Amino acid sequence: MSIQRTGSAFGIDIGGTGIKGAVVDLATGELKTERRRIDTPHPATPEAVTDTAAQVAAAFDYKGPFGVDFPGVVLNGTVHTAANVDPAWVGTDLVAAMSGKVPGPVTALNDADAAGLAEVRYGAGADNDGLVVMVTFGTGIGTAIIYNNVLVPNAELGHIELDGHDAESKAAASAREREDLSWEHWAKRASKYLQALENLLWPELFILGGGISKKPDKWFPLLKCRTELKIAKLINNAGIVGSALAAHEAQLG
Protein backbone atom coordinates (compact mmCIF):
# COMPACT_ATOMS: atom_id res chain seq x y z
CA MET A 1 0.00 0.00 0.00
CA SER A 2 1.49 3.35 -1.03
CA ILE A 3 1.38 6.03 1.66
CA GLN A 4 2.17 9.66 0.87
CA ARG A 5 4.57 10.92 3.53
CA THR A 6 6.12 14.28 2.79
CA GLY A 7 6.41 17.54 4.65
CA SER A 8 5.87 18.11 8.35
CA ALA A 9 3.15 18.01 10.98
CA PHE A 10 3.00 18.63 14.71
CA GLY A 11 2.37 15.81 17.16
CA ILE A 12 1.15 16.21 20.75
CA ASP A 13 1.19 13.25 23.13
CA ILE A 14 -1.09 13.67 26.16
CA GLY A 15 -0.14 11.38 29.02
CA GLY A 16 -1.07 10.96 32.64
CA THR A 17 2.23 12.46 33.82
CA GLY A 18 3.43 14.62 30.92
CA ILE A 19 2.34 16.36 27.72
CA LYS A 20 4.94 16.29 24.94
CA GLY A 21 5.13 17.73 21.45
CA ALA A 22 7.40 18.38 18.49
CA VAL A 23 7.42 18.95 14.74
CA VAL A 24 7.81 15.68 12.85
CA ASP A 25 9.53 15.08 9.50
CA LEU A 26 6.99 12.83 7.79
CA ALA A 27 9.49 11.50 5.26
CA THR A 28 11.61 9.89 7.99
CA GLY A 29 9.48 9.85 11.16
CA GLU A 30 12.20 11.77 12.97
CA LEU A 31 11.64 14.87 15.08
CA LYS A 32 12.61 18.07 13.27
CA THR A 33 12.77 20.01 16.53
CA GLU A 34 13.65 19.40 20.15
CA ARG A 35 10.81 17.79 22.04
CA ARG A 36 8.98 20.06 24.49
CA ARG A 37 7.48 18.50 27.63
CA ILE A 38 5.33 19.99 30.40
CA ASP A 39 3.98 18.06 33.38
CA THR A 40 0.32 17.12 33.10
CA PRO A 41 -1.71 19.45 35.34
CA HIS A 42 -3.66 18.08 38.30
CA PRO A 43 -6.55 17.88 38.25
CA ALA A 44 -6.21 16.92 34.59
CA THR A 45 -9.43 18.59 33.46
CA PRO A 46 -10.12 19.22 29.76
CA GLU A 47 -9.46 22.94 30.05
CA ALA A 48 -6.25 22.54 32.05
CA VAL A 49 -4.86 19.80 29.77
CA THR A 50 -5.70 21.58 26.51
CA ASP A 51 -4.21 24.82 27.85
CA THR A 52 -1.01 22.92 28.68
CA ALA A 53 -0.97 21.26 25.26
CA ALA A 54 -1.34 24.71 23.71
CA GLN A 55 1.67 25.89 25.74
CA VAL A 56 3.69 23.00 24.30
CA ALA A 57 2.69 24.03 20.78
CA ALA A 58 3.35 27.72 21.44
CA ALA A 59 7.02 26.97 22.07
CA PHE A 60 7.47 26.37 18.32
CA ASP A 61 7.25 28.59 15.26
CA TYR A 62 4.83 26.24 13.50
CA LYS A 63 1.53 26.56 11.66
CA GLY A 64 -0.09 23.55 10.04
CA PRO A 65 -1.77 20.23 10.93
CA PHE A 66 -1.76 19.17 14.58
CA GLY A 67 -2.27 15.62 15.77
CA VAL A 68 -3.20 15.05 19.41
CA ASP A 69 -3.27 11.64 21.08
CA PHE A 70 -5.14 10.88 24.30
CA PRO A 71 -5.10 7.99 26.82
CA GLY A 72 -8.64 6.82 26.14
CA VAL A 73 -11.09 5.84 23.44
CA VAL A 74 -11.47 8.64 20.87
CA LEU A 75 -14.35 8.39 18.38
CA ASN A 76 -14.76 11.10 15.75
CA GLY A 77 -12.70 13.45 17.90
CA THR A 78 -14.71 12.87 21.08
CA VAL A 79 -13.27 11.20 24.19
CA HIS A 80 -15.29 8.26 25.55
CA THR A 81 -13.04 6.88 28.31
CA ALA A 82 -10.49 8.51 30.62
CA ALA A 83 -8.67 6.08 32.91
CA ASN A 84 -5.69 8.18 34.04
CA VAL A 85 -7.02 11.72 33.70
CA ASP A 86 -10.04 13.61 35.04
CA PRO A 87 -13.41 11.88 34.43
CA ALA A 88 -14.73 15.19 33.06
CA TRP A 89 -12.98 14.19 29.83
CA VAL A 90 -15.69 11.65 29.01
CA GLY A 91 -17.88 13.23 26.33
CA THR A 92 -15.39 16.04 25.60
CA ASP A 93 -14.80 16.93 21.96
CA LEU A 94 -11.01 17.01 21.97
CA VAL A 95 -10.79 18.36 18.44
CA ALA A 96 -13.07 21.31 19.27
CA ALA A 97 -11.30 21.93 22.59
CA MET A 98 -7.88 22.16 20.91
CA SER A 99 -8.89 23.84 17.66
CA GLY A 100 -9.07 27.35 19.06
CA LYS A 101 -5.74 27.00 20.86
CA VAL A 102 -3.32 25.95 18.11
CA PRO A 103 -2.63 27.51 14.68
CA GLY A 104 -3.87 24.71 12.43
CA PRO A 105 -6.41 21.93 11.91
CA VAL A 106 -6.57 19.29 14.67
CA THR A 107 -6.87 15.51 14.48
CA ALA A 108 -7.38 13.42 17.64
CA LEU A 109 -6.79 9.72 18.28
CA ASN A 110 -6.06 7.17 20.99
CA ASP A 111 -2.49 7.15 22.32
CA ALA A 112 -1.80 3.46 21.64
CA ASP A 113 -3.17 3.90 18.13
CA ALA A 114 -0.75 6.77 17.56
CA ALA A 115 2.18 4.68 18.79
CA GLY A 116 1.13 1.73 16.63
CA LEU A 117 0.88 3.89 13.51
CA ALA A 118 4.34 5.29 14.12
CA GLU A 119 5.93 1.88 14.66
CA VAL A 120 4.34 0.34 11.55
CA ARG A 121 5.28 3.23 9.28
CA TYR A 122 8.72 4.07 10.64
CA GLY A 123 9.74 1.62 13.34
CA ALA A 124 9.73 -2.06 14.20
CA GLY A 125 6.88 -2.92 11.81
CA ALA A 126 8.05 -0.95 8.79
CA ASP A 127 8.72 -4.07 6.69
CA ASN A 128 5.45 -5.85 7.54
CA ASP A 129 2.26 -5.25 5.54
CA GLY A 130 0.21 -7.97 7.29
CA LEU A 131 -1.68 -7.89 10.57
CA VAL A 132 0.43 -6.20 13.24
CA VAL A 133 -0.58 -5.73 16.87
CA MET A 134 1.24 -3.26 19.06
CA VAL A 135 1.06 -3.84 22.80
CA THR A 136 2.25 -1.22 25.28
CA PHE A 137 2.98 -2.41 28.82
CA GLY A 138 2.81 0.50 31.24
CA THR A 139 0.35 1.71 33.86
CA GLY A 140 -2.18 -0.28 31.83
CA ILE A 141 -1.99 -2.29 28.63
CA GLY A 142 -2.56 -0.38 25.41
CA THR A 143 -3.13 -2.08 22.07
CA ALA A 144 -3.24 -1.03 18.45
CA ILE A 145 -4.25 -3.15 15.45
CA ILE A 146 -2.85 -2.26 12.02
CA TYR A 147 -3.59 -4.28 8.90
CA ASN A 148 -1.78 -3.52 5.65
CA ASN A 149 -0.76 -0.13 7.06
CA VAL A 150 -4.37 0.76 7.94
CA LEU A 151 -5.29 1.38 11.58
CA VAL A 152 -8.30 -0.33 13.19
CA PRO A 153 -8.89 2.29 15.91
CA ASN A 154 -9.69 1.99 19.61
CA ALA A 155 -8.87 -1.68 20.21
CA GLU A 156 -9.15 -1.89 24.00
CA LEU A 157 -7.68 -5.38 24.18
CA GLY A 158 -5.85 -4.67 27.41
CA HIS A 159 -9.19 -5.33 29.09
CA ILE A 160 -9.84 -8.86 27.87
CA GLU A 161 -10.54 -11.37 30.63
CA LEU A 162 -7.59 -13.48 31.66
CA ASP A 163 -8.07 -16.11 34.38
CA GLY A 164 -11.07 -14.24 35.69
CA HIS A 165 -9.32 -10.84 35.81
CA ASP A 166 -9.05 -7.77 33.63
CA ALA A 167 -5.80 -8.58 31.80
CA GLU A 168 -4.06 -5.29 32.51
CA SER A 169 -4.66 -5.65 36.25
CA LYS A 170 -2.35 -8.70 36.16
CA ALA A 171 -0.05 -8.23 33.17
CA ALA A 172 0.62 -4.49 32.95
CA ALA A 173 4.06 -3.25 33.98
CA SER A 174 2.41 -1.57 36.96
CA ALA A 175 1.20 -4.97 38.18
CA ARG A 176 4.79 -6.22 38.34
CA GLU A 177 5.78 -3.24 40.46
CA ARG A 178 2.65 -3.31 42.61
CA GLU A 179 3.00 -7.01 43.41
CA ASP A 180 6.82 -6.95 43.49
CA LEU A 181 6.99 -9.73 40.89
CA SER A 182 10.22 -11.11 39.51
CA TRP A 183 10.80 -10.60 35.80
CA GLU A 184 10.26 -14.35 35.31
CA HIS A 185 6.89 -14.30 37.08
CA TRP A 186 5.73 -11.22 35.22
CA ALA A 187 6.89 -12.66 31.86
CA LYS A 188 4.71 -15.75 32.45
CA ARG A 189 1.68 -13.46 32.82
CA ALA A 190 2.65 -11.36 29.81
CA SER A 191 3.15 -14.53 27.76
CA LYS A 192 -0.28 -15.83 28.70
CA TYR A 193 -1.76 -12.48 27.66
CA LEU A 194 0.05 -12.49 24.30
CA GLN A 195 -1.01 -16.10 23.71
CA ALA A 196 -4.64 -15.11 24.31
CA LEU A 197 -4.32 -12.27 21.79
CA GLU A 198 -2.67 -14.41 19.14
CA ASN A 199 -5.39 -17.06 19.47
CA LEU A 200 -8.00 -14.38 18.83
CA LEU A 201 -6.31 -12.46 16.01
CA TRP A 202 -3.48 -14.57 14.53
CA PRO A 203 -1.21 -11.57 13.86
CA GLU A 204 2.04 -11.79 11.93
CA LEU A 205 3.88 -9.56 14.39
CA PHE A 206 3.64 -8.24 17.94
CA ILE A 207 5.44 -4.94 18.58
CA LEU A 208 6.04 -4.46 22.30
CA GLY A 209 6.37 -0.97 23.73
CA GLY A 210 5.52 1.19 26.71
CA GLY A 211 7.78 2.22 29.57
CA ILE A 212 8.95 -1.34 30.10
CA SER A 213 10.54 -1.44 26.64
CA LYS A 214 13.47 0.63 27.94
CA LYS A 215 14.90 -2.50 29.59
CA PRO A 216 14.05 -5.33 27.16
CA ASP A 217 17.00 -7.52 28.11
CA LYS A 218 15.35 -8.21 31.48
CA TRP A 219 12.11 -9.67 30.12
CA PHE A 220 12.03 -10.00 26.33
CA PRO A 221 13.96 -13.31 26.21
CA LEU A 222 11.52 -14.77 28.77
CA LEU A 223 8.37 -14.31 26.66
CA LYS A 224 6.80 -17.34 25.00
CA CYS A 225 4.33 -17.22 22.12
CA ARG A 226 4.27 -18.41 18.51
CA THR A 227 4.00 -14.92 16.95
CA GLU A 228 7.13 -12.98 16.00
CA LEU A 229 8.05 -10.41 18.64
CA LYS A 230 9.88 -7.12 18.18
CA ILE A 231 10.71 -4.30 20.59
CA ALA A 232 9.32 -0.89 19.65
CA LYS A 233 11.98 1.40 18.21
CA LEU A 234 10.54 4.89 18.68
CA ILE A 235 10.01 4.53 22.46
CA ASN A 236 9.07 7.95 23.95
CA ASN A 237 8.55 9.63 20.58
CA ALA A 238 6.04 7.14 19.16
CA GLY A 239 2.95 9.04 20.28
CA ILE A 240 4.24 12.33 18.90
CA VAL A 241 5.21 10.78 15.56
CA GLY A 242 1.98 8.80 15.16
CA SER A 243 -0.17 11.80 16.04
CA ALA A 244 1.61 13.98 13.49
CA LEU A 245 1.20 11.28 10.84
CA ALA A 246 -2.52 10.96 11.59
CA ALA A 247 -2.93 14.71 11.26
CA HIS A 248 -1.14 14.71 7.92
CA GLU A 249 -3.21 11.86 6.53
CA ALA A 250 -6.44 13.50 7.72
CA GLN A 251 -5.58 16.51 5.59
CA LEU A 252 -5.04 14.27 2.57
CA GLY A 253 -8.65 13.11 2.91
C-alpha positions as CSV (number, residue, x, y, z in Angstrom):
1,M,0.0,0.0,0.0
2,S,1.5,3.4,-1.0
3,I,1.4,6.0,1.7
4,Q,2.2,9.7,0.9
5,R,4.6,10.9,3.5
6,T,6.1,14.3,2.8
7,G,6.4,17.5,4.6
8,S,5.9,18.1,8.3
9,A,3.2,18.0,11.0
10,F,3.0,18.6,14.7
11,G,2.4,15.8,17.2
12,I,1.2,16.2,20.7
13,D,1.2,13.3,23.1
14,I,-1.1,13.7,26.2
15,G,-0.1,11.4,29.0
16,G,-1.1,11.0,32.6
17,T,2.2,12.5,33.8
18,G,3.4,14.6,30.9
19,I,2.3,16.4,27.7
20,K,4.9,16.3,24.9
21,G,5.1,17.7,21.5
22,A,7.4,18.4,18.5
23,V,7.4,19.0,14.7
24,V,7.8,15.7,12.9
25,D,9.5,15.1,9.5
26,L,7.0,12.8,7.8
27,A,9.5,11.5,5.3
28,T,11.6,9.9,8.0
29,G,9.5,9.8,11.2
30,E,12.2,11.8,13.0
31,L,11.6,14.9,15.1
32,K,12.6,18.1,13.3
33,T,12.8,20.0,16.5
34,E,13.7,19.4,20.1
35,R,10.8,17.8,22.0
36,R,9.0,20.1,24.5
37,R,7.5,18.5,27.6
38,I,5.3,20.0,30.4
39,D,4.0,18.1,33.4
40,T,0.3,17.1,33.1
41,P,-1.7,19.4,35.3
42,H,-3.7,18.1,38.3
43,P,-6.6,17.9,38.3
44,A,-6.2,16.9,34.6
45,T,-9.4,18.6,33.5
46,P,-10.1,19.2,29.8
47,E,-9.5,22.9,30.1
48,A,-6.2,22.5,32.0
49,V,-4.9,19.8,29.8
50,T,-5.7,21.6,26.5
51,D,-4.2,24.8,27.9
52,T,-1.0,22.9,28.7
53,A,-1.0,21.3,25.3
54,A,-1.3,24.7,23.7
55,Q,1.7,25.9,25.7
56,V,3.7,23.0,24.3
57,A,2.7,24.0,20.8
58,A,3.4,27.7,21.4
59,A,7.0,27.0,22.1
60,F,7.5,26.4,18.3
61,D,7.2,28.6,15.3
62,Y,4.8,26.2,13.5
63,K,1.5,26.6,11.7
64,G,-0.1,23.6,10.0
65,P,-1.8,20.2,10.9
66,F,-1.8,19.2,14.6
67,G,-2.3,15.6,15.8
68,V,-3.2,15.1,19.4
69,D,-3.3,11.6,21.1
70,F,-5.1,10.9,24.3
71,P,-5.1,8.0,26.8
72,G,-8.6,6.8,26.1
73,V,-11.1,5.8,23.4
74,V,-11.5,8.6,20.9
75,L,-14.4,8.4,18.4
76,N,-14.8,11.1,15.7
77,G,-12.7,13.5,17.9
78,T,-14.7,12.9,21.1
79,V,-13.3,11.2,24.2
80,H,-15.3,8.3,25.5
81,T,-13.0,6.9,28.3
82,A,-10.5,8.5,30.6
83,A,-8.7,6.1,32.9
84,N,-5.7,8.2,34.0
85,V,-7.0,11.7,33.7
86,D,-10.0,13.6,35.0
87,P,-13.4,11.9,34.4
88,A,-14.7,15.2,33.1
89,W,-13.0,14.2,29.8
90,V,-15.7,11.6,29.0
91,G,-17.9,13.2,26.3
92,T,-15.4,16.0,25.6
93,D,-14.8,16.9,22.0
94,L,-11.0,17.0,22.0
95,V,-10.8,18.4,18.4
96,A,-13.1,21.3,19.3
97,A,-11.3,21.9,22.6
98,M,-7.9,22.2,20.9
99,S,-8.9,23.8,17.7
100,G,-9.1,27.3,19.1
101,K,-5.7,27.0,20.9
102,V,-3.3,25.9,18.1
103,P,-2.6,27.5,14.7
104,G,-3.9,24.7,12.4
105,P,-6.4,21.9,11.9
106,V,-6.6,19.3,14.7
107,T,-6.9,15.5,14.5
108,A,-7.4,13.4,17.6
109,L,-6.8,9.7,18.3
110,N,-6.1,7.2,21.0
111,D,-2.5,7.2,22.3
112,A,-1.8,3.5,21.6
113,D,-3.2,3.9,18.1
114,A,-0.8,6.8,17.6
115,A,2.2,4.7,18.8
116,G,1.1,1.7,16.6
117,L,0.9,3.9,13.5
118,A,4.3,5.3,14.1
119,E,5.9,1.9,14.7
120,V,4.3,0.3,11.6
121,R,5.3,3.2,9.3
122,Y,8.7,4.1,10.6
123,G,9.7,1.6,13.3
124,A,9.7,-2.1,14.2
125,G,6.9,-2.9,11.8
126,A,8.0,-1.0,8.8
127,D,8.7,-4.1,6.7
128,N,5.5,-5.9,7.5
129,D,2.3,-5.2,5.5
130,G,0.2,-8.0,7.3
131,L,-1.7,-7.9,10.6
132,V,0.4,-6.2,13.2
133,V,-0.6,-5.7,16.9
134,M,1.2,-3.3,19.1
135,V,1.1,-3.8,22.8
136,T,2.2,-1.2,25.3
137,F,3.0,-2.4,28.8
138,G,2.8,0.5,31.2
139,T,0.3,1.7,33.9
140,G,-2.2,-0.3,31.8
141,I,-2.0,-2.3,28.6
142,G,-2.6,-0.4,25.4
143,T,-3.1,-2.1,22.1
144,A,-3.2,-1.0,18.4
145,I,-4.2,-3.2,15.5
146,I,-2.9,-2.3,12.0
147,Y,-3.6,-4.3,8.9
148,N,-1.8,-3.5,5.6
149,N,-0.8,-0.1,7.1
150,V,-4.4,0.8,7.9
151,L,-5.3,1.4,11.6
152,V,-8.3,-0.3,13.2
153,P,-8.9,2.3,15.9
154,N,-9.7,2.0,19.6
155,A,-8.9,-1.7,20.2
156,E,-9.2,-1.9,24.0
157,L,-7.7,-5.4,24.2
158,G,-5.8,-4.7,27.4
159,H,-9.2,-5.3,29.1
160,I,-9.8,-8.9,27.9
161,E,-10.5,-11.4,30.6
162,L,-7.6,-13.5,31.7
163,D,-8.1,-16.1,34.4
164,G,-11.1,-14.2,35.7
165,H,-9.3,-10.8,35.8
166,D,-9.0,-7.8,33.6
167,A,-5.8,-8.6,31.8
168,E,-4.1,-5.3,32.5
169,S,-4.7,-5.7,36.3
170,K,-2.3,-8.7,36.2
171,A,0.0,-8.2,33.2
172,A,0.6,-4.5,33.0
173,A,4.1,-3.2,34.0
174,S,2.4,-1.6,37.0
175,A,1.2,-5.0,38.2
176,R,4.8,-6.2,38.3
177,E,5.8,-3.2,40.5
178,R,2.7,-3.3,42.6
179,E,3.0,-7.0,43.4
180,D,6.8,-7.0,43.5
181,L,7.0,-9.7,40.9
182,S,10.2,-11.1,39.5
183,W,10.8,-10.6,35.8
184,E,10.3,-14.3,35.3
185,H,6.9,-14.3,37.1
186,W,5.7,-11.2,35.2
187,A,6.9,-12.7,31.9
188,K,4.7,-15.7,32.4
189,R,1.7,-13.5,32.8
190,A,2.7,-11.4,29.8
191,S,3.2,-14.5,27.8
192,K,-0.3,-15.8,28.7
193,Y,-1.8,-12.5,27.7
194,L,0.1,-12.5,24.3
195,Q,-1.0,-16.1,23.7
196,A,-4.6,-15.1,24.3
197,L,-4.3,-12.3,21.8
198,E,-2.7,-14.4,19.1
199,N,-5.4,-17.1,19.5
200,L,-8.0,-14.4,18.8
201,L,-6.3,-12.5,16.0
202,W,-3.5,-14.6,14.5
203,P,-1.2,-11.6,13.9
204,E,2.0,-11.8,11.9
205,L,3.9,-9.6,14.4
206,F,3.6,-8.2,17.9
207,I,5.4,-4.9,18.6
208,L,6.0,-4.5,22.3
209,G,6.4,-1.0,23.7
210,G,5.5,1.2,26.7
211,G,7.8,2.2,29.6
212,I,8.9,-1.3,30.1
213,S,10.5,-1.4,26.6
214,K,13.5,0.6,27.9
215,K,14.9,-2.5,29.6
216,P,14.0,-5.3,27.2
217,D,17.0,-7.5,28.1
218,K,15.4,-8.2,31.5
219,W,12.1,-9.7,30.1
220,F,12.0,-10.0,26.3
221,P,14.0,-13.3,26.2
222,L,11.5,-14.8,28.8
223,L,8.4,-14.3,26.7
224,K,6.8,-17.3,25.0
225,C,4.3,-17.2,22.1
226,R,4.3,-18.4,18.5
227,T,4.0,-14.9,17.0
228,E,7.1,-13.0,16.0
229,L,8.0,-10.4,18.6
230,K,9.9,-7.1,18.2
231,I,10.7,-4.3,20.6
232,A,9.3,-0.9,19.7
233,K,12.0,1.4,18.2
234,L,10.5,4.9,18.7
235,I,10.0,4.5,22.5
236,N,9.1,8.0,24.0
237,N,8.6,9.6,20.6
238,A,6.0,7.1,19.2
239,G,2.9,9.0,20.3
240,I,4.2,12.3,18.9
241,V,5.2,10.8,15.6
242,G,2.0,8.8,15.2
243,S,-0.2,11.8,16.0
244,A,1.6,14.0,13.5
245,L,1.2,11.3,10.8
246,A,-2.5,11.0,11.6
247,A,-2.9,14.7,11.3
248,H,-1.1,14.7,7.9
249,E,-3.2,11.9,6.5
250,A,-6.4,13.5,7.7
251,Q,-5.6,16.5,5.6
252,L,-5.0,14.3,2.6
253,G,-8.7,13.1,2.9
